[in-house]
Amino acid sequence: MKKIYAMLLATVILLASCGGGGGGGGGGKSLSSIAVTPANNRLAVGKTQQFTATGTYSDGSTQDLTSSVTWSSSATSVATIASAGMATAVAGGSTTIRAAMGSTSGSTTLTVPGAQGSTLVSITISHPNPKVAQGTYEQFTATGNYSDGSTQDLTSSVTWHSSDTSVAAFNSSPGRATTTISTGTIFVYATYGGMAGAANLTVTGDSFSVIQLVPGDPSTISLGMTLQFKAYGKFTSDGTLQDLTASPVTWSSSNNTIVTIDSNGKATTGPSAVAGNNVNI
């Protein structure tokens, strides 16, 4: 399996963190939005679901706020949620799960099927790239569509199949296909509860002319914060891009004492970071 190296392509400049919290004045960052995940989930009565709150700041950095926000459910008769973001389904219906910090909040819908239940009517398969290069991975998602109008992420529950394992095969990570020695277009299937969904995957022998990072050059990160990067390969033949999020990209920082970056592309300021420092990712 060849590895793809994400190098240079973005310079990270450190900003001073804001001093006081709430308002973020004086050039500091402020909280712009909160994303609550998993989004539009479906949960059976008596089951629990851990929700996560991710804050995005005015400088583009992100932070896990799950333990800092105030959690609420709009219909506690349907589902309750604890202070750490753990929801418990109580009875059939739907509720809005909200995470708030100061004047900023984010929300998602949680659906609990009624006592009579609902049936799975179809499975939709989605994936980010119309074509992928040999030696890369592609992450598929399976979404179950139910008779009550709700949906559920079934990626970890379905059985994944490839119509030609010489082109792509599924490994132990749910929904993740590994491209192999051949090229061509295959069908990908997901089966569950007597239902099946299908999607196409094209594997090409085309190479990448460059790897692009988002956010681009230069990027800024505040002291004590994180910044999520994504890598895209640009195909030589037509200039189209492949999202390499699921692929074996090797991330590196030119100075790990200032900024470290993990295997998923998340950059974090290091112990020696000072406002105005810059590193190459």
C-alpha positions as CSV (number, residue, x, y, z in Angstrom):
1,M,0.0,0.0,0.0
2,K,1.6,3.3,-1.0
3,K,1.4,6.2,1.3
4,I,0.5,9.7,0.3
5,Y,2.5,12.5,1.9
6,A,1.0,15.9,2.6
7,M,3.9,18.3,2.8
8,L,4.5,22.0,2.9
9,L,1.4,23.4,1.2
10,A,0.3,25.3,4.2
11,T,2.0,27.7,6.6
12,V,0.5,27.9,10.1
13,I,0.8,31.2,11.9
14,L,0.1,31.4,15.6
15,L,-2.2,34.0,17.1
16,A,-2.4,35.1,20.7
17,S,-5.4,33.5,22.5
18,C,-8.0,35.8,23.8
19,G,-7.8,36.5,27.4
20,G,-11.2,36.6,28.9
21,G,-13.7,34.1,27.5
22,G,-17.1,35.3,26.4
23,G,-16.7,38.3,24.1
24,G,-13.3,37.7,22.6
25,G,-12.5,41.4,22.1
26,G,-9.2,43.1,21.3
27,G,-8.3,41.0,18.2
28,G,-9.0,37.7,19.9
29,K,-11.2,35.0,18.5
30,S,-14.9,34.5,19.2
31,L,-17.1,31.4,19.0
32,S,-18.9,31.5,15.7
33,S,-20.9,28.3,15.7
34,I,-21.5,24.9,17.4
35,A,-22.0,21.7,15.5
36,V,-23.8,18.8,17.2
37,T,-23.1,15.3,16.1
38,P,-24.3,12.7,15.2
39,A,-26.8,14.7,13.1
40,N,-30.4,13.6,12.6
41,N,-29.9,10.4,14.5
42,R,-32.5,7.7,15.2
43,L,-32.5,5.9,18.6
44,A,-34.6,3.0,19.9
45,V,-36.5,3.3,23.2
46,G,-34.2,2.5,26.1
47,K,-31.0,3.1,24.2
48,T,-28.4,5.8,24.8
49,Q,-26.4,8.0,22.4
50,Q,-23.4,10.2,23.1
51,F,-23.6,13.5,21.4
52,T,-20.6,15.7,20.7
53,A,-20.4,19.5,20.4
54,T,-17.7,21.1,18.3
55,G,-17.1,24.8,18.4
56,T,-15.8,26.7,15.4
57,Y,-14.1,30.0,16.1
58,S,-13.7,33.2,14.1
59,D,-10.1,32.3,13.2
60,G,-11.2,29.0,11.7
61,S,-10.0,26.8,14.6
62,T,-12.1,24.2,16.3
63,Q,-12.5,22.8,19.8
64,D,-14.4,20.0,21.4
65,L,-16.9,21.7,23.7
66,T,-18.9,18.6,24.7
67,S,-18.1,18.9,28.4
68,S,-18.4,22.8,28.4
69,V,-21.7,23.4,26.7
70,T,-25.2,23.3,28.3
71,W,-27.2,20.4,26.8
72,S,-31.0,20.4,26.5
73,S,-33.8,18.3,24.9
74,S,-36.9,20.1,23.6
75,A,-39.0,17.1,24.5
76,T,-37.8,15.2,27.6
77,S,-40.8,12.9,27.2
78,V,-39.1,11.6,24.0
79,A,-35.4,11.7,25.1
80,T,-33.4,13.2,28.0
81,I,-29.9,14.4,27.8
82,A,-27.3,14.5,30.6
83,S,-24.8,17.3,31.3
84,A,-22.0,15.4,29.4
85,G,-24.1,15.0,26.2
86,M,-25.4,11.4,26.8
87,A,-29.0,11.1,25.5
88,T,-31.5,8.4,26.6
89,A,-34.5,7.5,24.4
90,V,-37.7,7.4,26.5
91,A,-40.7,7.2,24.1
92,G,-41.7,7.5,20.5
93,G,-41.4,10.9,18.8
94,S,-38.8,13.5,17.9
95,T,-36.9,16.0,19.9
96,T,-34.3,18.7,19.3
97,I,-31.0,18.2,21.0
98,R,-29.3,21.5,21.6
99,A,-25.8,22.5,22.8
100,A,-25.4,26.1,24.0
101,M,-22.5,28.3,25.2
102,G,-23.3,31.9,25.9
103,S,-25.4,33.3,23.0
104,T,-24.1,30.6,20.5
105,S,-25.8,27.3,20.1
106,G,-26.2,24.3,17.7
107,S,-28.8,21.6,17.4
108,T,-29.8,18.4,15.7
109,T,-33.0,16.3,15.6
110,L,-33.2,12.9,17.4
111,T,-36.0,10.6,16.4
112,V,-37.3,7.8,18.6
113,P,-39.5,5.3,16.7
114,G,-42.9,4.7,18.4
115,A,-44.0,1.6,20.1
116,Q,-45.5,0.3,16.9
117,G,-42.0,0.6,15.3
118,S,-41.1,1.5,11.8
119,T,-39.7,-0.5,8.9
120,L,-36.6,-0.1,6.8
121,V,-37.7,0.8,3.3
122,S,-34.4,1.5,1.6
123,I,-30.6,2.0,2.0
124,T,-28.8,4.9,0.5
125,I,-25.0,4.7,-0.1
126,S,-22.9,7.8,-0.4
127,H,-19.2,8.5,-0.8
128,P,-17.2,11.7,-1.4
129,N,-15.2,10.9,-4.6
130,P,-16.6,10.0,-8.1
131,K,-13.2,8.4,-8.8
132,V,-10.2,7.5,-6.7
133,A,-6.6,6.7,-7.4
134,Q,-5.0,3.2,-6.9
135,G,-3.5,2.8,-3.4
136,T,-6.0,5.1,-1.7
137,Y,-9.1,4.4,0.4
138,E,-12.7,5.5,-0.1
139,Q,-15.1,5.9,2.9
140,F,-18.7,4.8,2.2
141,T,-21.7,5.7,4.3
142,A,-24.9,3.7,4.4
143,T,-28.1,5.5,5.5
144,G,-31.2,3.6,6.3
145,N,-34.5,5.2,5.3
146,Y,-37.5,4.2,7.5
147,S,-41.3,4.2,7.0
148,D,-41.8,6.9,9.6
149,G,-39.6,9.3,7.6
150,S,-36.6,9.0,9.9
151,T,-33.1,8.0,8.8
152,Q,-30.3,6.2,10.6
153,D,-26.6,5.8,9.9
154,L,-26.1,2.1,9.2
155,T,-22.5,2.2,8.1
156,S,-21.4,0.0,11.0
157,S,-24.4,-2.3,10.8
158,V,-24.6,-3.2,7.2
159,T,-22.5,-5.9,5.4
160,W,-20.3,-4.4,2.7
161,H,-19.5,-6.1,-0.6
162,S,-17.4,-5.3,-3.6
163,S,-18.4,-6.6,-7.1
164,D,-14.7,-7.0,-7.9
165,T,-12.2,-7.3,-5.1
166,S,-9.3,-7.0,-7.6
167,V,-10.3,-3.4,-7.9
168,A,-11.4,-2.6,-4.4
169,A,-12.1,-4.6,-1.2
170,F,-13.5,-3.7,2.2
171,N,-11.3,-4.0,5.2
172,S,-12.1,-4.2,8.9
173,S,-13.1,-0.5,9.2
174,P,-16.9,-0.2,8.4
175,G,-17.5,1.2,4.9
176,R,-13.9,1.8,4.1
177,A,-12.8,0.4,0.7
178,T,-9.1,-0.2,-0.1
179,T,-8.2,0.0,-3.8
180,T,-6.0,-2.8,-5.0
181,I,-4.1,-3.8,-8.1
182,S,-6.6,-3.2,-10.9
183,T,-8.5,-0.2,-12.3
184,G,-12.1,0.0,-13.5
185,T,-15.6,0.8,-12.3
186,I,-17.3,-1.6,-9.8
187,F,-20.5,-1.8,-7.8
188,V,-20.4,-1.4,-4.0
189,Y,-23.3,-3.0,-2.1
190,A,-24.5,-2.7,1.5
191,T,-27.1,-5.2,2.8
192,Y,-29.1,-5.1,6.1
193,G,-32.4,-6.4,7.2
194,G,-33.3,-7.9,3.9
195,M,-32.6,-4.6,2.1
196,A,-29.7,-3.6,-0.1
197,G,-28.2,-0.4,-1.5
198,A,-25.7,0.1,-4.3
199,A,-23.2,2.7,-5.6
200,N,-20.5,2.9,-8.2
201,L,-16.8,3.3,-7.6
202,T,-14.3,4.1,-10.3
203,V,-10.6,3.4,-9.6
204,T,-8.1,5.1,-12.0
205,G,-4.5,4.7,-12.7
206,D,-4.1,8.5,-13.0
207,S,-1.6,10.1,-10.6
208,F,-1.8,13.3,-8.5
209,S,0.1,16.3,-9.8
210,V,-0.1,18.0,-6.3
211,I,-1.7,17.6,-2.9
212,Q,-3.6,20.6,-1.7
213,L,-4.4,21.4,1.9
214,V,-7.6,23.1,3.2
215,P,-7.4,25.6,4.9
216,G,-4.7,26.9,2.6
217,D,-1.6,29.0,2.9
218,P,-1.3,30.8,5.2
219,S,-3.5,29.4,8.0
220,T,-3.8,30.7,11.5
221,I,-4.3,29.0,14.8
222,S,-4.7,30.5,18.3
223,L,-2.6,29.4,21.2
224,G,-4.2,26.5,23.0
225,M,-6.5,25.7,20.1
226,T,-6.7,23.1,17.3
227,L,-7.1,23.5,13.5
228,Q,-8.4,20.7,11.3
229,F,-6.7,20.2,7.9
230,K,-8.0,18.2,4.9
231,A,-5.9,16.9,2.1
232,Y,-7.0,16.7,-1.6
233,G,-5.1,15.0,-4.4
234,K,-5.3,16.9,-7.8
235,F,-5.4,14.4,-10.7
236,T,-2.9,15.0,-13.5
237,S,-5.2,14.2,-16.4
238,D,-8.2,16.5,-15.7
239,G,-7.4,18.6,-12.6
240,T,-10.3,17.1,-10.6
241,L,-9.8,16.6,-6.8
242,Q,-10.0,13.5,-4.6
243,D,-10.7,13.9,-0.9
244,L,-8.0,12.0,0.8
245,T,-9.5,12.1,4.3
246,A,-9.9,8.3,4.5
247,S,-6.6,7.5,2.8
248,P,-3.2,6.8,4.3
249,V,-1.9,10.4,4.3
250,T,1.2,11.0,6.3
251,W,1.0,14.3,8.1
252,S,4.0,16.2,9.5
253,S,4.9,19.5,11.1
254,S,8.3,21.3,10.5
255,N,8.5,22.0,14.3
256,N,6.5,19.7,16.7
257,T,7.4,21.9,19.7
258,I,5.3,24.7,18.1
259,V,2.6,22.8,16.3
260,T,1.9,19.1,16.3
261,I,-0.4,17.4,13.8
262,D,-2.0,14.0,14.3
263,S,-2.7,11.1,11.8
264,N,-6.1,12.6,11.0
265,G,-4.7,16.1,10.1
266,K,-5.7,17.9,13.3
267,A,-3.1,20.5,14.3
268,T,-2.5,21.5,17.9
269,T,-0.3,24.2,19.4
270,G,2.7,22.8,21.2
271,P,4.5,23.6,24.5
272,S,6.9,26.1,22.9
273,A,4.3,27.9,20.9
274,V,4.5,31.7,21.0
275,A,2.2,34.2,19.1
276,G,3.8,35.0,15.7
277,N,5.5,31.6,15.3
278,N,5.0,29.8,12.0
279,V,5.5,26.2,10.9
280,N,5.0,24.3,7.6
281,I,2.5,21.5,7.5
